[in-house]
Amino acid sequence: MLQIWNKLRSRVPLGVLCVAISTVGISCASGVRPGSASGAFNPGTISVGGLAVGFVVNHESSKSLKSYQRHLYSDQLATFILENNPQLKGNIDSYNYVSTRIGKPFESLINSYKLEGDLSPRALTQLKNAQLRRRFLMLVSILPVDEEIQMSVDVEPVLGAAYPEVEDYEDVRYQTGRLKAVKVQVYDTSQGRKVLDQIYSSDHGGLLLAAERNGRRYVGNSLLGAMANSVTNRIRNSGSSGHPPAPSSAATLNYIWERIAKSMPGAIAS
């Protein structure tokens, strides 16, 4: 399956993500304005203090992730962050270290975060008492936004000497995207406060991660041409095959992890 970038079509309004989020009762409002980081969370403090990607959970209205999924997603996100923030080498941790350091209260901390969407004052106190070796702790909640979007079909006439009947053939392109979103929070464990609260999605800047299927079809009146086109469709998965399946949830989350990594203060791709 080919993963590509596509401009959203008119049938997919740019505000669709906001509408989807509001309909499931998720608010962007928080103690720290979404899209902005506190002055305590900057390239210098991250490089010196370090970062731990504690865990990834599903939103309260969604089925809970299994322990291995929380572990896997946290490690994936930490890997993307390190690739885009080489200054953190040797100064970044993930799920295994955080769970071991916090100990028995870790499971209740996860459940509390899943239900409340924030760390409670009690949980912040637990973090300070745990004395993590990394100053900043990143927590992620996967929002209940999961939509397959079939975009308008691109159609272009076939040009060139090989196809003199310009109006009899056309190239077609079908694209299907997947819309997912996550909420990212970062806490300053030394001060016991939240320094970042932001929503990331697979829809960004009018672009959407999508799968693509291409083909050529005959649109003339020749019976022979129509038959040949039918065979071509079966061989090349072209015109009449329709939209392909959307990118998998795993592939879409990987893209979002990369977006998070590239947007961190001091990232080489920011």
C-alpha positions as CSV (number, residue, x, y, z in Angstrom):
1,M,0.0,0.0,0.0
2,L,1.4,3.4,-1.0
3,Q,1.4,6.1,1.7
4,I,1.2,9.6,0.2
5,W,0.3,13.1,1.1
6,N,-2.9,14.6,-0.4
7,K,-4.7,17.9,-0.3
8,L,-8.1,17.5,1.3
9,R,-11.0,17.8,-1.2
10,S,-14.0,20.0,-0.8
11,R,-16.1,17.1,0.5
12,V,-13.8,17.0,3.5
13,P,-14.1,20.4,5.2
14,L,-10.9,21.6,6.9
15,G,-12.9,22.0,10.2
16,V,-13.9,18.4,10.3
17,L,-11.4,17.5,13.0
18,C,-12.7,20.2,15.3
19,V,-16.3,19.1,14.7
20,A,-15.3,15.5,15.4
21,I,-13.6,16.4,18.7
22,S,-16.4,18.6,19.9
23,T,-19.0,15.9,19.2
24,V,-17.3,13.4,21.6
25,G,-17.0,16.0,24.3
26,I,-13.3,16.6,24.2
27,S,-12.3,20.1,25.1
28,C,-9.1,21.8,23.9
29,A,-9.1,24.0,26.9
30,S,-6.6,23.4,29.6
31,G,-4.3,25.1,32.0
32,V,-1.8,25.5,29.2
33,R,-3.1,26.9,25.9
34,P,-3.0,24.1,23.2
35,G,-0.3,24.7,20.6
36,S,1.9,26.5,23.1
37,A,4.6,25.4,25.5
38,S,5.4,26.9,28.9
39,G,8.6,28.8,29.1
40,A,9.9,26.0,31.3
41,F,9.7,23.6,28.3
42,N,12.3,24.8,25.8
43,P,15.3,23.4,24.0
44,G,17.7,24.2,26.9
45,T,15.6,22.7,29.7
46,I,14.8,19.6,27.7
47,S,18.4,18.9,26.8
48,V,19.5,19.4,30.4
49,G,16.5,17.9,32.3
50,G,15.7,15.1,29.9
51,L,12.4,13.5,28.9
52,A,10.4,10.4,29.7
53,V,7.6,9.2,27.6
54,G,5.5,7.6,30.3
55,F,2.6,5.9,28.6
56,V,-0.1,6.1,25.9
57,V,-3.7,5.4,26.7
58,N,-7.1,5.4,25.0
59,H,-9.5,8.1,25.8
60,E,-12.0,7.3,28.6
61,S,-14.8,6.5,26.1
62,S,-12.7,3.9,24.3
63,K,-11.6,0.4,25.1
64,S,-8.5,0.3,27.3
65,L,-5.2,-0.5,25.7
66,K,-3.4,-3.6,26.7
67,S,-0.2,-3.2,28.7
68,Y,2.0,-4.3,25.7
69,Q,0.2,-1.7,23.5
70,R,0.9,1.1,26.0
71,H,4.5,-0.1,26.1
72,L,4.8,-0.4,22.3
73,Y,3.3,3.0,21.5
74,S,5.4,4.7,24.2
75,D,8.6,3.2,22.8
76,Q,7.7,4.1,19.3
77,L,7.1,7.7,20.3
78,A,10.3,7.9,22.3
79,T,12.2,6.5,19.2
80,F,10.8,9.1,16.9
81,I,11.6,11.9,19.5
82,L,15.2,10.7,19.8
83,E,15.6,10.5,16.0
84,N,14.5,14.1,15.6
85,N,16.2,15.4,18.9
86,P,19.7,13.8,18.9
87,Q,20.6,16.1,21.8
88,L,18.5,13.8,24.0
89,K,20.7,10.8,23.4
90,G,21.3,9.2,26.8
91,N,18.7,11.5,28.3
92,I,15.4,10.0,27.3
93,D,13.4,7.2,28.9
94,S,10.1,5.4,28.1
95,Y,7.4,3.1,29.6
96,N,9.6,0.4,31.2
97,Y,11.7,2.8,33.2
98,V,8.8,5.0,34.4
99,S,6.7,2.0,35.4
100,T,9.6,0.4,37.3
101,R,10.5,3.7,39.1
102,I,6.9,4.5,40.1
103,G,6.2,1.0,41.2
104,K,2.7,-0.2,42.3
105,P,1.0,3.1,42.0
106,F,1.7,3.1,38.3
107,E,-1.4,1.2,37.3
108,S,-3.7,3.4,39.3
109,L,-2.0,6.5,37.8
110,I,-2.7,5.2,34.3
111,N,-6.4,4.5,35.1
112,S,-6.8,7.9,36.7
113,Y,-5.2,9.6,33.7
114,K,-7.4,7.7,31.3
115,L,-10.6,8.7,33.2
116,E,-9.7,12.3,34.0
117,G,-7.5,13.3,31.0
118,D,-5.1,15.1,33.4
119,L,-2.8,14.1,36.3
120,S,-4.5,14.8,39.6
121,P,-2.6,16.7,42.4
122,R,-2.2,13.4,44.1
123,A,-0.6,11.9,41.0
124,L,1.7,14.9,40.6
125,T,2.8,14.4,44.2
126,Q,3.5,10.7,43.4
127,L,5.7,11.8,40.5
128,K,7.7,14.2,42.6
129,N,8.2,11.5,45.2
130,A,9.3,9.0,42.6
131,Q,12.1,11.3,41.7
132,L,12.4,10.4,38.0
133,R,15.8,11.0,36.5
134,R,14.1,12.9,33.7
135,R,12.6,16.3,34.5
136,F,9.8,16.2,31.9
137,L,7.2,13.5,31.5
138,M,5.1,13.1,28.4
139,L,1.7,11.4,28.5
140,V,-0.5,10.7,25.5
141,S,-4.3,10.0,25.1
142,I,-5.6,8.6,21.8
143,L,-8.9,10.4,21.1
144,P,-12.0,8.6,19.8
145,V,-11.5,10.0,16.3
146,D,-11.1,7.4,13.7
147,E,-12.6,8.1,10.3
148,E,-11.9,6.8,6.8
149,I,-12.1,9.5,4.2
150,Q,-12.6,8.8,0.5
151,M,-11.4,11.8,-1.5
152,S,-12.7,12.9,-4.9
153,V,-11.3,11.0,-7.8
154,D,-8.6,12.7,-9.9
155,V,-9.1,12.3,-13.6
156,E,-6.7,13.4,-16.3
157,P,-6.9,12.9,-20.1
158,V,-4.1,10.7,-21.6
159,L,-1.8,12.7,-23.8
160,G,1.0,11.6,-26.1
161,A,1.6,10.0,-29.5
162,A,0.9,6.5,-28.2
163,Y,-2.7,7.5,-27.5
164,P,-3.9,9.7,-30.4
165,E,-7.5,9.3,-29.3
166,V,-7.0,11.8,-26.4
167,E,-10.7,11.8,-25.4
168,D,-11.0,8.0,-25.3
169,Y,-8.6,7.4,-22.4
170,E,-8.0,8.9,-19.0
171,D,-5.8,8.3,-16.0
172,V,-7.6,8.0,-12.7
173,R,-6.4,8.2,-9.1
174,Y,-8.3,7.1,-6.0
175,Q,-7.2,8.1,-2.6
176,T,-8.4,7.1,0.9
177,G,-7.2,8.7,4.1
178,R,-7.6,8.0,7.8
179,L,-8.2,10.7,10.4
180,K,-7.0,10.0,13.9
181,A,-6.0,12.4,16.7
182,V,-4.2,12.3,20.0
183,K,-3.8,14.6,23.0
184,V,-0.3,15.2,24.2
185,Q,0.6,16.6,27.7
186,V,4.0,17.2,29.2
187,Y,4.5,17.7,32.9
188,D,7.5,19.3,34.7
189,T,8.0,16.7,37.5
190,S,10.4,18.9,39.4
191,Q,7.8,21.6,39.8
192,G,4.7,19.4,39.7
193,R,2.9,21.2,36.9
194,K,1.7,20.9,33.3
195,V,3.8,22.7,30.7
196,L,2.3,21.5,27.4
197,D,-1.2,20.5,26.3
198,Q,-1.8,20.0,22.6
199,I,-3.8,18.0,20.1
200,Y,-2.1,16.4,17.1
201,S,-3.9,14.7,14.2
202,S,-3.2,13.0,10.9
203,D,-4.9,16.0,9.3
204,H,-2.5,18.9,9.3
205,G,-2.2,22.0,7.2
206,G,-4.9,20.8,4.8
207,L,-3.0,17.5,4.2
208,L,-4.0,14.0,5.0
209,L,-2.0,10.7,5.1
210,A,-3.6,8.4,2.5
211,A,-3.4,5.3,0.4
212,E,-3.5,5.6,-3.4
213,R,-4.6,3.5,-6.3
214,N,-3.9,4.5,-9.9
215,G,-5.1,3.2,-13.3
216,R,-6.1,4.0,-16.9
217,R,-9.5,3.6,-18.3
218,Y,-11.2,3.7,-21.7
219,V,-14.1,6.1,-22.0
220,G,-14.7,5.9,-25.8
221,N,-17.4,3.9,-27.6
222,S,-15.3,1.1,-29.1
223,L,-16.4,-2.3,-27.9
224,L,-12.8,-3.6,-28.3
225,G,-11.4,-0.7,-26.3
226,A,-13.9,-1.3,-23.6
227,M,-13.0,-5.0,-23.4
228,A,-9.3,-4.2,-23.3
229,N,-9.9,-1.7,-20.5
230,S,-11.8,-4.3,-18.5
231,V,-8.8,-6.6,-18.7
232,T,-6.4,-3.8,-17.8
233,N,-8.5,-3.0,-14.7
234,R,-8.2,-6.5,-13.4
235,I,-4.4,-6.6,-14.1
236,R,-3.5,-3.2,-12.8
237,N,-6.1,-2.6,-10.1
238,S,-7.1,0.5,-12.1
239,G,-10.2,2.6,-12.9
240,S,-13.1,0.3,-11.9
241,S,-11.4,-1.0,-8.8
242,G,-12.5,2.0,-6.7
243,H,-10.9,3.5,-3.6
244,P,-8.2,1.5,-1.8
245,P,-8.4,0.7,1.9
246,A,-7.3,3.6,4.2
247,P,-3.9,3.5,5.9
248,S,-3.9,1.3,9.0
249,S,-4.4,2.7,12.4
250,A,-0.8,1.7,13.2
251,A,0.6,3.5,10.2
252,T,-1.4,6.6,11.0
253,L,-0.3,6.7,14.6
254,N,3.3,6.3,13.5
255,Y,2.8,9.5,11.4
256,I,1.4,11.3,14.4
257,W,4.3,10.2,16.6
258,E,6.7,11.6,14.0
259,R,4.7,14.9,13.9
260,I,5.0,15.2,17.7
261,A,8.7,14.5,17.6
262,K,9.3,17.1,14.9
263,S,7.3,19.8,16.7
264,M,9.2,19.5,20.0
265,P,11.2,22.6,21.0
266,G,14.7,22.2,19.6
267,A,13.9,19.4,17.1
268,I,16.1,19.3,14.0
269,A,13.0,19.2,11.8
270,S,11.0,21.9,13.6
